[in-house]
């Protein structure tokens, strides 16, 4: 039974916490490398665009360059510093005079990296990169879906084991694990943690790290409190003998 409980716990930790955190770290590093490449790239000005080509000239003069959408990775920098990928079929709508920034792609040498929305070098309008949040990770849904599927498979396979029902209950809890922080009574700790996270930074890195650590502890405490409430509620129904 202990090994079964350990398996349920491991799946929840890996797919609900470890893999999302690792994926976010990887995407943050990729975005940092792309931003560094663009920051030192060449400033261009669009002179014409079509379905299969984009013409651009270096700012201040120079030869005209022809960018092929098939060999170019297009991005857009938003006002708050985020990098967003743009589909190549939309770039044919570029207006002449649009400012561009081009650089060799840091990961795909055969591609050119091209972005719109970058201010001119030395401009006071430059916006620093904003830290990527977990909500912007497109893979977080996939990790959660795989984790829920595995937990559900274990729950179904253990459901008929009346001699040791605790692993089946643990797997059932694991299925709804993503909702645990948002259920009462631990909900109040989660809301407090999000309130701390929403406050602006103080400028003191050590103090901000302590505040983030307190937020994580509050969420963890809320989850543990909800787990205790769930197991207590199930045990009092008499459905399982533990």
Secondary structure, 3 states (H helix, E strand, C coil): CHHHHHHHHHHHHHHHHHHHHHHHHHHHHHHHHHHHHHHCCEEEEEEEECCCCEEEEECCCCCEEEECHHHEEEEEECCCCCEEECCHHHHHHCCCCCEEEEEECCCCCCCEEEEECCCCCCCCCCCCCCCCCHHHCCCHHHHHHHHHHHHHHHHHHHCCCCCCCHHHHHHHHHHCHHHHHHCCCCHHHHHHHHHHHHCCCCCCHHHHHHHHHHHHHHHHHHHHHHHHHHHHHHHHHCCCCC
